[in-house]
Amino acid sequence: MGSTDKAIEIDVLERRLLSGSVSNEYSEVDEDTILYTASFDEMEDNYVKYQTAQWILYSLLLVLAWGIGVLMLLYLPVRRYVLRKDFRSRKLYVTPNAIVYKVSRPVPFPCFGVLKKEKHVLLASVADIVIEQGYLQSFFGIYSVRIHNEGVRRIANDDFQIQGVSDLRAFRKAILMHLSNIRSDGFNRQTSVNEDPQTFGSCPPSGSWIAPPGDLILQRLEEVGSSIKKVQTLIEKKPEASEIMD
């Protein structure tokens, strides 16, 4: 029970960090405001046809090589069922802080359950959004969107990539517009912070002025000269005093 409570606690904390809420109570966290929701419905048939064609090509190659492709061809109806369930469960939307992608994917043999996946990409870390289309994808009108994170170097297979979004350009436009607003707000705050010390520093308070080293040397020389003059006057007064006494 202790490990379960800790897991729930960590999940709540992560949601609070993404939503930007500040509170000390571990209560139910509301979902972020959704700025844009991507659609997948229009591309379902094209996506299933694309994946089916790709599966058949791989199966034929494996038939010629080791004969395993025969089993892959027999598995094709189950494969199409898994693809449709996967595609219909996809949710992709943009919140004020992150890009959220959720999917419930059946396992290769659906009788064994469903795999759930939830991916959060912070908008502040997004460096680039790439729209791609391969040779086989062009026959079915399928595009892929790849999101690169800023300052992260890794292989292409580990990038956040999604296929089958209906209107990728509108999705990319929504992300870039909101990302530009975030960065402009951050720049304005940084500029205001940098300007405040200059305004206060341009008028230093009285008593805080420090003379340069050259002026200090001249002041010391004047003090030494005045002290020498005082000594000379004292020496001159001593003979006069002695003459008066005589």
FENPECOR-V911011 format. One record per pair of residues at least 12 apart in sequence whose C-alpha atoms are under 8 Angstrom apart, sorted by the first residue. I is the first residue (numbers start at 1). J is the second residue. If there is no record, write none. Layout:
# FENPECOR-V911011
i->I j->J
i->I j->J
This chain:
# FENPECOR-V911011
i->9 j->26
i->12 j->26
i->12 j->27
i->12 j->28
i->12 j->29
i->13 j->26
i->15 j->29
i->16 j->29
i->18 j->97
i->18 j->98
i->18 j->122
i->19 j->31
i->19 j->32
i->19 j->96
i->19 j->97
i->32 j->95
i->32 j->96
i->33 j->95
i->33 j->96
i->34 j->93
i->34 j->94
i->34 j->95
i->34 j->96
i->35 j->93
i->35 j->94
i->35 j->95
i->35 j->96
i->36 j->93
i->36 j->94
i->36 j->95
i->36 j->171
i->36 j->174
i->37 j->91
i->37 j->92
i->37 j->93
i->37 j->94
i->37 j->171
i->38 j->91
i->38 j->92
i->38 j->93
i->38 j->165
i->38 j->166
i->38 j->167
i->38 j->171
i->39 j->91
i->39 j->92
i->39 j->165
i->39 j->166
i->39 j->167
i->40 j->87
i->40 j->88
i->40 j->90
i->40 j->164
i->40 j->165
i->40 j->166
i->41 j->88
i->41 j->166
i->42 j->166
i->43 j->142
i->43 j->164
i->43 j->165
i->43 j->166
i->44 j->84
i->44 j->87
i->44 j->88
i->44 j->164
i->46 j->140
i->46 j->141
i->46 j->142
i->47 j->140
i->47 j->142
i->47 j->164
i->48 j->80
i->48 j->83
i->48 j->84
i->49 j->140
i->50 j->136
i->50 j->137
i->50 j->140
i->50 j->142
i->52 j->76
i->52 j->80
i->55 j->72
i->55 j->76
i->56 j->73
i->59 j->72
i->59 j->73
i->78 j->109
i->79 j->108
i->82 j->105
i->82 j->106
i->82 j->107
i->82 j->108
i->82 j->110
i->85 j->104
i->85 j->105
i->85 j->106
i->86 j->103
i->86 j->104
i->86 j->105
i->86 j->106
i->87 j->103
i->89 j->102
i->89 j->103
i->89 j->104
i->89 j->105
i->90 j->102
i->90 j->103
i->90 j->104
i->91 j->103
i->94 j->174
i->94 j->175
i->96 j->178
i->97 j->122
i->97 j->123
i->97 j->124
i->98 j->120
i->98 j->121
i->98 j->122
i->98 j->123
i->99 j->119
i->99 j->120
i->99 j->121
i->99 j->122
i->99 j->123
i->100 j->118
i->100 j->119
i->100 j->120
i->100 j->121
i->101 j->117
i->101 j->118
i->101 j->119
i->101 j->120
i->102 j->116
i->102 j->117
i->102 j->118
i->102 j->119
i->103 j->116
i->103 j->117
i->103 j->118
i->104 j->116
i->104 j->117
i->105 j->117
i->123 j->175
i->123 j->179
i->124 j->179
i->124 j->182
i->125 j->149
i->125 j->150
i->126 j->147
i->126 j->148
i->126 j->149
i->126 j->150
i->127 j->147
i->127 j->148
i->127 j->149
i->127 j->150
i->128 j->147
i->128 j->148
i->128 j->149
i->128 j->150
i->129 j->145
i->129 j->146
i->129 j->147
i->129 j->148
i->129 j->172
i->130 j->145
i->130 j->146
i->130 j->147
i->130 j->148
i->131 j->143
i->131 j->144
i->131 j->145
i->131 j->146
i->131 j->168
i->132 j->144
i->132 j->145
i->132 j->146
i->142 j->163
i->142 j->164
i->143 j->163
i->143 j->164
i->143 j->165
i->143 j->168
i->144 j->161
i->144 j->162
i->144 j->163
i->144 j->164
i->144 j->165
i->145 j->161
i->145 j->162
i->145 j->163
i->145 j->168
i->146 j->159
i->146 j->160
i->146 j->161
i->146 j->162
i->147 j->159
i->147 j->160
i->147 j->161
i->148 j->160
